[in-house]
Amino acid sequence: MSFQITSLILFVSFLFGVTRSAPPCLDDQKDLLLALKNHLTFDSSLSTKLVGWIQSVECCAWGGVACDEAGYVTRLDLSHETIHGRIPSSRNDWEGLNRLEYLSMAYNSLTGELPKSLLTLPSLDDLDLSYNRLSGQLIDVVQPPRLRNLDLSNNRFEGPIPGFIFKLAALSTLKLSANKFSGRVELDKFGKLTDLYALDLSYNDLTVSVSANFSLLSKLNSIMLASCNMKEVPDLKNQSRLLMLDLSDNHLSGEIPNWIWEVGNGYLRFLNLSHNKFSGLQEPYTFPFLLDVLDLHSNRLEGDIPVPPRRVYILDYSNNNFKSSIPVDFGNVLRSTLFFSVSNNKLVGGIPESIRNATSLRALNLSRNALTGPIPPLIGNLKDLRSLDLSVNLLSGSIPEELTNLTQLSLLNLSYNHLSGRIPKFQTSTELSFEGNEGLCGPPLKKSCG
């Protein structure tokens, strides 16, 4: 009986495999793809997809190609194919791919302008041309495509964002970052894109201004507006689903509003407010308990160093004006933290012994402060530490032998303190790691211990 059941399972599995095999390819679809291949320039020695587009194989089984049951091409993934030169721009190159829903040519070396023929494909939902060298202005299309996801990031597009972008009623994801788009953008122009889930306009030459209608976009999960010449924090109080927010590299000043910690109903996971002119945190405030990344570096923040949520992975307070001591139990809230920097502030007092509990740390940077006292020996318990920078402080005493237990260290900097005694033997260190400590002796310094 068990043999019969096993045989039946194998037979059903075989039938399922047959039904899931690639559908037969329509001749006109194969001809279109072969013509497209002939118009693309790529390195056949590095190609993993186009190189296998040959007449003797069904086109629906070619690398990067997917078809519907009728044999029409619905998906083309030509990312990472070493394609260079221009995208074929003739209507004949694309016109027959009327059921194409997804096209990716990301991570290539494409140049020239974005052909209008791509934007007029009737069924195209997803277009990803990111990480190329495409340039010029985007052509405004009279009849907006039905795009849901558009990624043109990391190219060289310029000029204003064309009007058709704001008419893409079904748009869910829009990524235009790292280009040369210019001009003023009112955020309320996105107010009609009610399905918008992710918006990224970062690192262009845009000036983005705040507007009330932006709060109507209730489905936003990610807002990336770094380096957008913003002078006001956009009103995001009604963004109940927001998980990621980047307002770095702008001209924001004053106190960080305390409502910002409540966006996403308190479930914010990523916040980058670095490279602004914020002077403090508006009281009272409570950090979101699920915050993974908190980046406040390179502002003008003053007062006590804020105690982060317990699960934060990336925490950067560097290049501010914090003047307090590090709280005694600060290390206890860093148990999950991978990166912590409070470099270049005005912190005083000692390094708390609780730092020994930050056992997940890969990088610890307390440099350029006015910290005093000894280096806690139990820092040697942080076995995963790759980078330790305590330089340019007022630390004194000897270098704990326990630090040699940090076998993963690739960077150690204890320079310019008041340390003394013989330097323990580290696996990786140079004279620069210890310079500026007159009381230290032994290798790798030239000063011998008497």
C-alpha positions as a printed Julia matrix, in Angstrom:
450×3 Matrix{Float64}:
  0.0    0.0     0.0
  2.78   2.45    0.92
  4.45   1.75   -2.45
  1.21   2.59   -4.28
  0.78   5.84   -2.33
  4.39   6.83   -3.05
  3.93   6.08   -6.75
  0.73   8.13   -6.8
  2.48  11.1    -5.17
  5.31  10.91   -7.7
  2.82  10.71  -10.59
  0.86  13.74   -9.34
  4.12  15.63   -8.81
  5.13  14.81  -12.38
  1.8   16.05  -13.72
  2.1   19.25  -11.64
  5.59  19.8   -13.01
  4.33  19.39  -16.54
  1.53  21.87  -16.03
  3.95  24.39  -14.58
  6.48  24.16  -17.42
  7.04  27.11  -19.74
  4.14  27.66  -22.2
  4.83  27.46  -25.92
  6.21  30.66  -27.36
  4.3   32.51  -30.07
  6.39  32.99  -33.21
  5.87  36.75  -33.35
  6.95  37.09  -29.71
 10.13  35.15  -30.38
 10.86  37.26  -33.45
 10.36  40.46  -31.44
 12.73  39.31  -28.7
 15.39  38.16  -31.15
 15.17  41.53  -32.93
 15.46  43.27  -29.55
 18.54  41.2   -28.73
 20.14  42.18  -32.03
 19.61  45.86  -31.17
 21.24  45.53  -27.75
 24.99  45.7   -27.17
 26.24  43.42  -24.38
 29.2   41.29  -23.38
 28.34  37.71  -24.3
 31.11  36.37  -22.05
 29.4   37.91  -19.0
 25.75  37.62  -20.03
 23.64  35.0   -18.26
 20.34  35.69  -20.07
 20.63  37.26  -23.5
 23.41  34.88  -24.5
 20.89  32.04  -24.23
 18.27  33.64  -26.47
 18.57  31.31  -29.43
 16.16  30.18  -32.14
 16.17  26.51  -31.16
 14.8   27.14  -27.65
 11.26  28.23  -26.77
 11.44  31.95  -25.96
  9.28  31.51  -22.86
 12.08  29.35  -21.44
 14.8   31.95  -22.1
 16.56  33.56  -19.17
 14.73  36.63  -17.91
 11.56  35.88  -19.91
  8.14  34.88  -18.61
  4.96  34.33  -20.6
  1.27  33.89  -19.99
 -0.57  30.69  -20.87
 -1.21  31.91  -24.39
  2.49  32.35  -25.08
  2.63  36.16  -24.88
  5.64  37.68  -23.12
  4.61  39.28  -19.82
  7.94  39.78  -18.04
 11.45  40.77  -19.17
 14.26  40.89  -16.62
 17.45  42.06  -18.31
 19.12  43.43  -15.19
 22.86  42.84  -14.65
 23.38  41.93  -18.33
 26.33  44.27  -19.11
 24.12  46.06  -21.68
 25.55  49.35  -22.86
 24.53  51.94  -25.38
 21.04  53.23  -26.06
 17.72  51.56  -25.39
 16.13  50.67  -28.76
 13.72  53.51  -29.43
 11.79  52.43  -32.51
  8.12  51.6   -31.97
  8.76  48.35  -33.83
 11.15  47.24  -31.09
  8.45  47.28  -28.41
  5.05  47.65  -30.06
  4.32  43.93  -30.34
  4.93  43.34  -26.64
  1.4   44.44  -25.82
  1.07  42.17  -22.81
  4.41  43.05  -21.24
  3.72  43.84  -17.57
  7.24  43.97  -16.12
 10.49  45.3   -17.61
 13.8   45.61  -15.78
 17.03  46.75  -17.4
 18.55  47.85  -14.09
 22.26  47.66  -13.27
 23.56  48.03  -16.79
 25.39  50.84  -18.61
 22.56  52.19  -20.71
 22.97  55.72  -22.09
 20.87  58.22  -23.97
 17.27  59.21  -23.38
 14.3   57.18  -22.2
 12.33  56.21  -25.32
  8.7   57.3   -25.41
  7.85  53.89  -26.86
  8.56  52.28  -23.49
  6.16  54.58  -21.68
  3.35  53.8   -24.11
  3.34  50.01  -23.68
 -0.32  49.37  -22.86
  0.09  46.67  -20.2
  3.31  47.81  -18.49
  2.92  47.88  -14.69
  6.54  47.82  -13.53
  9.49  49.64  -15.12
 12.94  49.49  -13.52
 15.81  51.29  -15.28
 17.79  52.11  -12.14
 21.59  52.19  -11.97
 22.34  53.12  -15.55
 23.66  56.25  -17.27
 20.45  57.4   -18.91
 20.21  61.17  -19.4
 18.18  64.0   -20.84
 14.7   65.18  -19.95
 11.77  62.82  -19.62
  9.23  63.27  -22.38
  5.79  64.23  -21.12
  3.27  61.64  -22.28
 -0.24  62.74  -23.28
 -1.75  59.37  -22.41
 -0.2   58.34  -19.07
  0.82  54.67  -18.85
 -0.76  52.37  -16.28
  2.45  52.07  -14.28
  2.31  50.92  -10.68
  6.05  50.89  -10.0
  8.58  53.23  -11.63
 12.27  53.2   -10.69
 14.58  55.57  -12.56
 16.99  56.11   -9.68
 20.75  56.46  -10.09
 20.83  57.82  -13.6
 21.51  61.27  -15.07
 18.02  62.48  -15.95
 17.57  66.23  -15.76
 14.98  68.96  -16.02
 11.63  69.11  -14.22
  9.66  66.07  -13.19
  7.2   65.68  -16.09
  3.51  66.21  -15.5
  2.46  62.68  -16.46
  4.15  61.36  -13.29
  1.49  63.1   -11.18
 -1.27  61.52  -13.26
 -0.25  57.89  -12.73
 -3.36  57.06  -10.74
 -2.3   53.48   -9.94
  1.29  54.38   -8.95
  2.51  52.57   -5.87
  6.3   53.09   -5.96
  8.15  56.09   -7.4
 11.95  56.23   -7.17
 13.68  59.15   -8.89
 16.66  59.55   -6.54
 20.27  60.27   -7.53
 19.57  62.08  -10.79
 19.75  65.72  -11.87
 16.05  66.56  -11.81
 15.57  70.25  -11.06
 12.92  72.81  -10.27
 10.35  73.22   -7.52
  8.08  70.37   -6.51
  4.99  70.95   -4.4
  4.27  67.85   -2.41
  0.55  68.36   -2.86
  1.02  67.37   -6.51
  1.29  63.81   -5.26
 -2.05  64.16   -3.45
 -3.97  62.41   -6.24
 -1.74  59.33   -6.15
 -3.79  57.73   -3.41
 -2.16  54.31   -3.79
  1.38  55.66   -3.39
  3.35  53.35   -1.08
  6.97  54.52   -1.52
  8.31  57.9    -2.68
 11.99  58.72   -3.2
 13.08  62.09   -4.63
 16.44  62.22   -2.82
 19.69  63.66   -4.2
 18.56  65.7    -7.17
 18.58  69.46   -7.7
 14.96  69.73   -6.62
 13.43  72.16   -4.15
 10.62  70.34   -2.41
  8.06  72.42   -0.55
  5.62  71.32    2.11
  1.88  71.26    1.54
 -1.18  70.2     3.5
 -2.61  67.85    0.86
  0.38  65.56    1.21
 -1.23  64.22    4.38
 -4.02  62.78    2.21
 -1.67  59.99    1.09
 -2.62  57.48    3.73
 -0.85  54.41    2.32
  2.72  55.72    2.36
  5.19  53.28    3.84
  8.44  54.98    2.8
  9.25  58.67    2.23
 12.79  59.53    1.11
 13.39  63.28    0.67
 17.12  63.62    1.36
 18.84  66.67   -0.14
 15.64  68.27   -1.38
 16.35  71.84   -0.16
 13.55  71.57    2.39
 13.22  74.22    5.09
 10.24  72.78    6.94
  9.42  69.33    8.24
  6.46  68.07    6.19
  3.28  67.41    8.12
  3.24  63.64    8.46
  0.99  63.34   11.5
 -1.63  61.37    9.55
  0.81  58.88    8.06
 -0.38  55.87   10.01
  1.52  53.32    7.89
  4.86  55.06    7.59
  7.86  52.87    8.45
 10.76  54.66    6.75
 11.51  58.39    6.7
 14.61  60.16    5.36
 14.78  63.96    5.6
 18.58  64.17    5.76
 20.75  66.76    4.0
 18.17  69.53    4.11
 17.89  72.92    5.86
 15.63  71.87    8.72
 16.15  73.73   11.99
 14.72  74.24   15.46
 13.62  71.33   17.62
 12.8   67.93   16.21
  9.01  67.86   16.67
  7.87  65.27   19.18
  5.01  64.14   16.94
  7.56  62.68   14.51
  8.09  59.72   16.86
  4.39  58.87   16.62
  4.07  58.63   12.83
  3.21  55.15   11.65
  1.24  54.74   14.88
  4.54  54.42   16.71
  5.88  51.67   14.42
  8.52  53.77   12.63
 11.52  51.56   11.77
 13.95  53.92    9.99
 14.56  57.63   10.63
 17.37  59.71    9.13
 17.47  63.4    10.09
 21.23  63.8     9.68
 22.95  66.81    8.07
 20.38  69.39    9.13
 20.41  72.21   11.7
 18.23  70.76   14.44
 19.09  72.16   17.87
 17.26  69.75   20.16
 14.45  67.26   20.68
 11.09  68.71   21.63
  9.93  67.45   25.03
  8.27  65.21   25.93
  9.23  62.51   23.48
  9.23  58.73   23.36
 11.2   56.85   20.74
  9.28  54.19   18.76
 10.02  50.85   20.37
 10.58  49.11   16.98
 13.03  51.71   15.64
 15.88  49.9    13.85
 17.83  52.89   12.51
 18.13  56.3    14.19
 20.52  58.7    12.46
 20.77  62.19   13.97
 24.4   62.9    13.12
 25.7   66.25   11.89
 23.12  68.53   13.47
 23.42  71.05   16.33
 21.74  68.96   19.0
 22.47  70.01   22.58
 21.8   68.81   26.1
 21.75  65.25   27.39
 22.48  62.35   25.1
 19.11  60.7    24.29
 18.6   57.13   25.5
 17.54  55.09   22.44
 14.96  52.3    22.21
 16.28  48.89   23.2
 16.17  47.24   19.79
 17.92  49.92   17.71
 20.52  48.43   15.34
 22.12  51.57   13.89
 22.52  54.59   16.22
 24.44  57.68   15.11
 24.64  60.8    17.31
 28.0   61.98   15.98
 28.88  65.6    15.1
 26.51  67.33   17.5
 26.84  69.36   20.71
 25.72  66.87   23.36
 27.4   67.88   26.62
 26.24  65.32   29.18
 27.91  62.2    30.49
 26.97  58.82   29.06
 24.22  57.37   31.33
 25.42  54.57   33.62
 23.02  52.0    32.13
 23.45  53.12   28.52
 25.15  49.88   27.48
 22.1   47.9    28.62
 19.95  49.46   25.89
 22.57  48.67   23.23
 22.26  44.89   23.49
 20.98  44.61   19.89
 22.94  47.55   18.46
 25.43  46.87   15.66
 26.74  50.42   15.14
 26.96  53.21   17.72
 28.72  56.52   17.22
 28.67  59.62   19.39
 31.9   60.96   17.95
 32.7   64.68   17.92
 30.44  65.87   20.7
 31.28  67.34   24.11
 30.58  64.37   26.33
 32.22  64.22   29.76
 32.67  61.6    32.45
 33.68  57.99   32.04
 32.79  55.15   29.72
 30.12  53.25   31.65
 30.85  49.66   32.69
 27.47  48.67   31.21
 29.05  48.92   27.75
 30.06  45.29   28.31
 26.43  44.33   27.7
 26.42  45.74   24.15
 27.54  42.36   22.87
 26.16  42.76   19.33
 28.29  45.8    18.51
 30.36  45.72   15.33
 31.46  49.36   15.54
 31.87  51.63   18.59
 33.0   55.23   18.12
 33.31  57.52   21.16
 36.1   59.63   19.7
 36.54  63.41   19.91
 34.85  64.07   23.23
 36.15  64.88   26.71
 35.71  61.43   28.26
 37.88  60.68   31.3
 38.9   57.72   33.42
 40.11  54.27   32.37
 39.1   52.13   29.41
 36.72  49.5    30.85
 38.46  46.1    30.56
 35.13  44.41   29.84
 35.03  46.03   26.41
 37.08  42.93   25.63
 33.83  40.95   25.94
 32.49  42.51   22.74
 33.72  39.63   20.59
 32.06  40.81   17.36
 33.63  44.28   17.45
 35.31  45.19   14.17
 35.97  48.87   14.83
 36.84  50.6    18.13
 37.63  54.32   18.13
 38.22  56.05   21.49
 40.67  58.62   20.14
 40.96  62.31   21.08
 39.58  62.07   24.61
 41.08  62.4    28.09
 41.2   58.69   28.93
 43.9   57.62   31.34
 45.49  54.51   32.81
 46.81  51.48   30.97
 45.35  49.74   27.95
 43.49  46.69   29.27
 45.0   43.37   28.22
 41.43  42.16   27.69
 41.18  44.25   24.52
 43.43  41.72   22.8
 40.46  39.33   22.95
 38.86  41.43   20.2
 40.17  39.19   17.44
 37.73  40.56   14.83
 39.12  44.1    15.07
 40.14  45.67   11.78
 40.32  49.22   13.16
 41.66  50.26   16.58
 42.24  53.89   17.44
 43.25  54.91   20.97
 45.35  57.89   19.88
 45.54  61.27   21.62
 44.52  60.36   25.14
 46.49  60.23   28.4
 47.12  56.48   28.35
 50.28  54.99   29.85
 52.2   51.74   30.23
 53.15  48.94   27.88
 50.95  48.41   24.82
 49.42  44.91   24.75
 50.08  42.82   21.65
 47.2   43.3    19.18
 46.79  41.29   15.99
 46.13  44.39   13.9
 47.37  47.8    15.0
 49.81  50.43   13.83
 51.73  53.26   15.42
 48.87  55.56   14.45
 46.57  53.6    16.77
 48.47  54.83   19.83
 50.18  58.11   18.91
 49.59  61.15   21.1
 49.81  59.16   24.35
 53.1   60.24   25.92
 53.0   57.55   28.59
 52.67  54.58   26.24
 55.63  52.44   25.24
 56.5   49.29   23.33
 55.67  48.12   19.81
 54.36  49.34   17.49
 55.64  52.65   18.95
 59.35  53.33   18.64
 59.52  54.23   22.33
 60.78  51.3    24.37
 59.61  50.49   27.88
 62.34  51.13   30.43
